[in-house]
Amino acid sequence: MKIISLKTNPQLYSGNSYMLLGEWNTLSDVNAVIDTGSDNYIVKDIEETYTGVGKNPVDKVILTHNHFDHIGGAMALKKKYNSKIYSFIKTVGLTDLTLQDGEIIKLADKEFTIIHTPGHSADSICIYNEEEQILFTGDTTIQVRDILGSYTPDYLETLNKLSRLKIKTIYPGHGKPITENPEDIIKYTIKNVHRSIIVY
């Protein structure tokens, strides 16, 4: 599997956008984009990327949550490539298919598990591939370095759920991929959240 970080609009506040392609771009591979940034800026990168002979450049768009900096380019992909838009909660006029916690979907040439991870938002999801031990987290916060914040029980449960996964690389909604001790980072965050204020 190939993971490409698509360029988002530097003039706008924007989340990360990732393109997933099969290793050999076969006809059975599912070309996919996880989050789209704030607008259609990513289309230029997609157009310049080899996505396979006779293949739709973007079959599926997976939205980690319904915030503008992650879904702004989804409609452009839907119109240009007839991409199917997936999200946990249906966004009227945008979502084609809703996802369920624990659902298995094919992206590129791998199977991924959808994990409902409320905390940042009620509809937040993470997307996990067990084989390569990679996790796309959207805006689910993985690193909490202090005990000054306040958090919901949902967020703590989300962290506990993620702590049970084998993870080599985290692809976050903002910032660079985390490759150094991602599992330890999650466990450290759980400790800090326990020492912070839990808002019921």
C-alpha positions in Angstrom: 0.0 0.0 0.0 1.1 3.5 -0.8 0.1 6.5 1.5 0.5 9.9 0.0 0.1 13.1 2.0 -1.8 15.5 -0.3 -1.0 19.2 -0.3 -3.7 21.3 1.3 -4.3 25.0 0.8 -1.6 26.9 2.7 -3.8 30.0 2.8 -6.5 28.2 4.8 -6.6 26.4 8.2 -6.7 22.9 7.0 -6.4 19.3 8.3 -4.2 16.7 6.7 -5.4 14.8 3.6 -4.1 11.3 2.8 -4.4 9.3 -0.4 -4.3 5.5 -0.2 -3.3 3.5 -3.3 -2.6 -0.2 -3.8 1.0 -1.2 -4.2 0.6 -2.2 -7.8 -2.5 -0.1 -8.8 -4.5 -3.2 -9.8 -8.1 -3.0 -10.9 -9.3 -4.6 -7.6 -7.6 -1.9 -5.5 -9.8 0.8 -4.0 -8.3 4.3 -4.5 -9.2 6.3 -1.4 -8.8 9.6 0.3 -9.0 10.1 4.0 -10.2 13.7 4.8 -10.0 16.4 2.2 -8.7 19.6 3.8 -10.7 22.8 3.7 -11.3 23.1 0.0 -10.6 21.5 -3.4 -6.8 22.3 -3.3 -6.0 18.6 -3.1 -7.4 18.0 -6.6 -4.1 19.3 -8.2 -2.1 16.7 -6.3 -4.5 13.9 -7.2 -4.4 14.8 -10.9 -0.6 14.6 -10.8 -0.6 11.2 -9.1 -0.6 7.9 -11.0 -3.6 6.0 -9.8 -3.7 3.1 -12.3 -4.7 2.5 -15.9 -8.4 2.6 -16.4 -9.1 3.3 -12.7 -11.1 6.1 -11.1 -8.6 8.3 -9.3 -10.8 8.4 -6.1 -13.3 5.6 -5.4 -13.9 6.4 -1.8 -13.6 9.4 0.5 -13.5 8.7 4.2 -14.3 11.6 6.5 -12.9 11.2 10.1 -15.4 13.8 11.4 -17.7 16.6 10.1 -15.5 19.7 10.6 -14.8 22.2 7.8 -11.0 21.7 7.8 -11.5 18.0 7.0 -14.5 17.9 4.7 -14.2 21.1 2.6 -12.9 19.3 -0.5 -15.3 16.3 -0.4 -17.9 17.7 -2.7 -15.3 18.6 -5.3 -14.1 15.0 -5.3 -17.7 13.7 -5.5 -18.5 15.9 -8.5 -15.2 15.3 -10.3 -14.7 11.6 -9.7 -18.1 10.4 -8.6 -16.4 9.4 -5.4 -18.5 7.8 -2.7 -18.4 9.8 0.6 -18.3 7.8 3.8 -18.8 9.3 7.3 -20.0 8.1 10.7 -22.9 10.5 10.9 -24.8 11.4 7.7 -24.1 14.9 6.4 -27.1 16.0 4.3 -26.1 16.5 0.7 -22.6 15.0 1.1 -22.6 11.5 2.8 -23.4 8.5 0.5 -22.8 5.8 3.1 -22.6 5.9 6.9 -20.0 3.8 8.7 -20.5 1.6 11.8 -18.1 1.0 14.7 -16.2 -2.2 14.0 -17.0 -2.2 10.3 -14.4 -3.5 7.9 -13.8 -1.6 4.6 -11.3 -2.0 1.8 -9.0 0.9 1.1 -6.2 0.6 -1.5 -5.2 -3.1 -1.2 -5.8 -3.5 2.5 -8.7 -4.0 4.9 -9.3 -1.4 7.6 -11.4 -1.3 10.7 -13.6 1.7 11.5 -13.3 2.6 15.2 -15.7 5.1 16.7 -13.6 7.5 18.8 -15.8 10.3 20.3 -14.0 13.0 22.3 -13.1 15.6 19.8 -16.5 15.3 18.3 -19.4 12.9 18.7 -18.9 11.5 15.1 -15.1 11.1 15.2 -13.6 7.9 13.9 -10.2 6.4 13.6 -9.2 4.1 10.7 -7.0 1.1 11.5 -5.1 -1.5 9.5 -3.9 -4.4 11.7 -1.6 -5.9 9.1 0.6 -2.8 8.8 -0.3 -1.5 12.2 -1.2 2.0 11.0 -3.9 4.3 12.5 -5.5 7.4 10.9 -6.8 9.4 13.8 -8.3 12.6 12.3 -8.6 15.1 15.2 -8.7 12.4 18.0 -6.0 13.8 20.3 -3.2 11.3 20.9 -0.7 13.4 22.8 -1.7 15.2 26.0 1.5 16.4 27.7 0.1 18.1 30.8 -2.7 17.7 33.4 -4.2 21.2 33.0 -7.1 20.3 30.7 -10.6 18.9 31.2 -11.8 15.9 29.3 -15.0 13.8 28.8 -15.5 10.2 29.8 -16.0 9.4 26.1 -12.5 10.7 25.3 -11.0 8.5 28.1 -12.8 5.5 26.8 -11.5 6.3 23.3 -7.9 6.3 24.5 -8.4 3.0 26.3 -9.8 1.5 23.2 -6.8 2.8 21.1 -4.3 1.6 23.7 -5.3 -2.0 23.0 -4.1 -1.7 19.3 -0.7 -2.6 18.0 0.4 0.6 16.3 3.6 1.4 14.4 2.5 4.6 12.7 -0.1 7.2 13.5 -1.3 9.5 10.7 -2.9 12.5 12.5 -5.4 15.0 11.3 -2.8 17.8 11.9 0.9 17.6 12.0 3.4 14.9 11.0 3.1 11.2 11.2 4.0 9.7 14.6 6.5 6.8 14.2 8.4 6.9 17.5 6.7 4.9 20.3 3.1 5.7 19.3 1.7 3.0 21.8 3.7 4.6 24.7 2.4 8.0 23.7 -1.2 6.8 24.0 -0.5 5.2 27.4 1.2 8.4 28.7 -1.7 10.4 27.5 -4.1 8.2 29.4 -2.1 8.8 32.6 -2.3 12.6 32.1 -6.0 12.5 31.3 -6.7 10.5 34.5 -4.8 13.2 36.5 -6.8 15.9 34.8 -10.5 17.0 35.2 -13.1 14.6 33.8 -16.3 16.5 32.9 -19.4 14.4 33.2 
